[in-house]
Amino acid sequence: MIRRADGRVIGDVAFDGPPDAAGAVSVGCAISEDARMQGYATEALGALLGWAREQPGLTCVLADTTCSDLAGQRLLERVGMHRIGQDGELLYYML
């Protein structure tokens, strides 16, 4: 859960479930429109990925976004994820 300093919930960042048998886990992030472009998603997703890097047995973190979501693409790249593929409208990223 992402909160502003005043305690208001403005978004969420989380793993989509436990790692699979190969040690890969997917992550998702959403933030309210009025809180975008203020660094909240970058800070929250960056912190979650930092924690993930320290977990034994976790081999990679995966994410996806759409071709039309330029802000989502920039967010994933800003936190160090690399685009690894595309399937139609979906772009796939990995850390």
C-alpha positions as CSV (number, residue, x, y, z in Angstrom):
1,M,0.0,0.0,0.0
2,I,1.3,3.4,-0.9
3,R,0.3,6.3,1.4
4,R,1.0,10.0,1.3
5,A,2.4,11.7,4.4
6,D,-1.1,12.5,5.4
7,G,-2.0,8.8,5.5
8,R,-4.2,8.8,2.4
9,V,-3.8,5.6,0.3
10,I,-2.8,6.5,-3.2
11,G,-1.7,3.2,-4.7
12,D,-0.3,-0.2,-4.2
13,V,2.7,-2.2,-5.2
14,A,2.9,-6.0,-4.6
15,F,4.0,-9.3,-5.8
16,D,1.3,-11.2,-7.8
17,G,2.0,-14.3,-5.7
18,P,4.9,-16.4,-4.5
19,P,7.9,-17.2,-6.7
20,D,7.4,-20.1,-9.1
21,A,9.5,-23.3,-9.1
22,A,12.3,-21.5,-11.0
23,G,12.4,-18.6,-8.5
24,A,10.6,-16.0,-10.7
25,V,8.0,-13.7,-9.3
26,S,5.8,-11.1,-10.9
27,V,5.2,-7.6,-9.6
28,G,2.5,-5.0,-10.2
29,C,2.0,-1.4,-9.3
30,A,-0.9,1.1,-9.5
31,I,-1.2,4.6,-8.3
32,S,-4.1,7.1,-8.3
33,E,-4.1,9.6,-11.1
34,D,-3.8,12.6,-8.8
35,A,-0.6,11.2,-7.2
36,R,1.3,10.4,-10.4
37,M,4.5,12.1,-11.5
38,Q,5.5,12.7,-7.9
39,G,7.9,9.8,-7.3
40,Y,5.7,7.7,-5.1
41,A,5.6,4.7,-7.5
42,T,9.3,4.9,-8.1
43,E,10.1,4.9,-4.4
44,A,7.6,2.1,-3.5
45,L,8.6,-0.2,-6.4
46,G,12.3,0.5,-5.9
47,A,12.0,-0.4,-2.3
48,L,10.1,-3.7,-3.1
49,L,12.7,-4.6,-5.7
50,G,15.5,-3.8,-3.3
51,W,14.0,-6.2,-0.8
52,A,13.5,-8.8,-3.5
53,R,17.2,-8.7,-4.5
54,E,18.1,-9.9,-1.0
55,Q,15.8,-12.9,-0.9
56,P,17.5,-16.3,-1.3
57,G,16.2,-18.4,-4.1
58,L,14.6,-15.5,-5.9
59,T,16.0,-15.6,-9.5
60,C,14.2,-12.7,-11.1
61,V,11.3,-10.3,-10.9
62,L,9.0,-9.9,-13.9
63,A,6.5,-7.2,-14.9
64,D,4.5,-6.1,-17.9
65,T,2.8,-3.0,-19.2
66,T,1.2,-1.9,-22.4
67,C,2.8,-0.3,-25.4
68,S,0.5,2.7,-24.8
69,D,1.5,3.1,-21.2
70,L,4.6,5.3,-21.6
71,A,4.7,6.3,-17.9
72,G,4.6,2.6,-16.9
73,Q,7.4,1.8,-19.2
74,R,9.5,4.7,-17.8
75,L,8.8,3.6,-14.2
76,L,9.9,0.0,-14.9
77,E,13.1,1.2,-16.6
78,R,13.7,3.8,-13.9
79,V,13.8,1.1,-11.2
80,G,16.3,-1.0,-13.2
81,M,14.0,-3.4,-15.0
82,H,14.9,-4.3,-18.6
83,R,12.5,-5.0,-21.5
84,I,12.8,-8.6,-22.5
85,G,10.0,-9.0,-25.0
86,Q,6.7,-8.0,-26.5
87,D,3.5,-9.9,-27.4
88,G,1.0,-7.7,-29.2
89,E,0.2,-4.8,-26.9
90,L,2.1,-6.2,-23.9
91,L,5.7,-5.3,-23.1
92,Y,7.6,-7.7,-20.7
93,Y,10.3,-6.6,-18.3
94,M,12.7,-8.4,-16.0
95,L,15.0,-7.6,-13.2
